[in-house]
Amino acid sequence: MVNTLLSIFLAKGKLSMACKLFEIFTDMGADPASYTYNSMMSSFVKKGYFNEAWGVLQEMGEKVCPSDVATYNVIIQGLGKMGRADLAGAVLDKLMKQRGYLDIVVYNTLINALGNAGRIEEVNKLFQQMNDSGINPDLVAYNTLIEVHAKAGQLKQIL
């Protein structure tokens, strides 16, 4: 029920109401799931409230709620929007140590974040790593790859 109510407020962009509701339910003893934290972080990242998203991540760790691939995807997305693709490598390393795998969504998010930061060599390595790990690139991956190479003036490299 908590997640449903939070999702309604978050979808409507009413972050302050969602935060208050979150606070009320946690004060009443409800233990938020990783989905709840991920939804909150994702909404903050989409609105550009990176400090608040970081605070949710910290609280998530304090509550010993396990992070998952979706959590890391939100973190990488936020870092990319903040222009901090330099930290994406550290996040990638932590994810690989914790989970040992990446899914197509995380690969696409990383490719986008690194590409927008002009780190084309890392994009190419990551794309190759994705292929080598048996994950077939999807339409989003190819479109992102084309977009970041075009922005870097290196479109001929992938053609």
C-alpha positions in Angstrom: 0.0 0.0 0.0 2.8 2.4 0.9 4.5 1.9 -2.5 1.2 2.4 -4.3 0.5 5.7 -2.6 4.1 6.9 -3.0 4.0 6.0 -6.7 0.9 8.1 -7.2 2.5 11.2 -5.6 5.8 10.6 -7.4 4.2 10.2 -10.8 2.4 13.5 -10.3 5.6 15.2 -9.4 4.5 15.9 -5.8 7.8 15.1 -4.2 7.1 17.0 -1.0 3.9 15.0 -0.4 5.7 11.7 -1.2 8.4 12.6 1.3 5.9 13.4 4.0 4.0 10.2 3.3 7.3 8.3 3.4 8.2 9.9 6.7 4.8 9.1 8.2 4.9 5.5 7.2 8.5 4.9 8.4 7.7 6.7 11.7 4.8 4.2 12.1 7.3 1.3 11.7 6.9 0.4 8.1 10.1 -0.9 6.6 10.6 0.5 3.0 11.7 -2.0 0.4 14.4 -1.3 -2.2 11.7 -0.5 -4.7 10.4 2.3 -2.5 13.9 3.8 -2.2 14.6 3.4 -5.9 11.3 5.2 -6.7 12.2 8.1 -4.5 15.7 8.4 -5.9 14.5 8.1 -9.5 12.0 10.9 -8.9 14.6 13.1 -7.3 17.1 12.5 -10.1 14.5 13.2 -12.8 13.8 16.6 -11.1 17.5 17.4 -10.7 17.5 17.0 -6.9 20.8 15.1 -6.7 21.6 15.9 -3.1 18.2 14.6 -2.1 18.7 11.4 -4.2 22.0 10.9 -2.5 20.3 11.3 0.9 17.8 8.6 0.1 20.7 6.3 -1.0 22.5 7.0 2.3 19.3 6.2 4.3 18.9 3.1 2.3 22.3 2.0 3.4 21.6 2.9 7.0 18.4 0.8 7.0 20.4 -2.1 5.6 18.0 -2.3 2.6 19.9 -4.2 -0.1 20.6 -2.2 -3.2 19.9 -3.8 -6.5 20.6 -3.3 -10.2 17.8 -0.7 -10.4 19.4 1.2 -7.6 22.7 1.4 -9.4 20.9 2.4 -12.6 19.4 5.4 -10.8 22.8 6.3 -9.3 24.5 6.1 -12.7 21.7 8.1 -14.3 22.0 10.8 -11.7 25.8 11.0 -12.0 25.5 11.3 -15.8 23.0 14.2 -15.4 25.3 15.8 -12.9 28.2 15.6 -15.4 30.0 13.2 -13.0 30.7 10.3 -15.4 34.1 10.1 -13.8 32.3 8.4 -10.8 30.4 6.0 -13.0 33.5 3.8 -13.2 33.6 3.5 -9.4 29.9 2.7 -9.3 30.4 0.1 -12.1 33.2 -1.5 -10.1 31.1 -1.7 -6.9 28.2 -3.2 -8.8 30.4 -5.8 -10.4 31.8 -6.7 -7.0 28.4 -6.9 -5.4 26.3 -8.5 -8.1 28.7 -9.7 -10.7 26.6 -8.8 -13.6 25.0 -5.9 -15.5 21.7 -5.8 -17.4 20.9 -4.0 -20.7 19.4 -1.0 -18.9 22.6 -0.4 -16.8 24.8 -0.8 -19.9 22.6 1.7 -21.8 22.7 4.2 -18.9 26.5 3.9 -18.6 27.0 4.3 -22.3 24.9 7.4 -22.3 26.6 8.9 -19.2 30.1 8.2 -20.5 29.2 9.3 -24.0 27.8 12.6 -22.9 31.0 13.2 -21.0 33.0 12.6 -24.2 34.6 9.4 -22.9 34.2 7.6 -26.2 37.0 5.1 -25.7 35.3 3.9 -22.5 32.0 3.8 -24.3 33.5 1.5 -27.0 35.0 -0.8 -24.3 31.8 -1.0 -22.5 29.8 -1.8 -25.6 32.3 -4.5 -26.4 32.1 -5.8 -22.8 28.3 -5.9 -23.2 28.6 -8.0 -26.3 31.3 -10.3 -24.8 29.1 -10.9 -21.7 26.3 -12.3 -24.0 24.0 -9.3 -23.7 22.7 -8.4 -27.1 22.5 -4.6 -27.7 18.9 -3.4 -28.2 17.6 -0.4 -30.1 18.3 1.9 -27.2 22.0 0.8 -27.1 22.5 1.3 -30.8 20.7 4.7 -30.8 22.8 5.9 -27.8 26.0 4.6 -29.4 25.2 6.5 -32.6 24.2 9.7 -30.7 27.3 9.9 -28.5 29.7 9.1 -31.4 27.9 11.8 -33.5 28.3 14.4 -30.7 32.0 13.5 -30.4 32.4 13.9 -34.2 33.4 10.2 -34.5 30.4 8.8 -36.3 32.6 7.2 -38.9 34.1 4.9 -36.2 30.9 3.0 -35.8 29.8 2.9 -39.5 
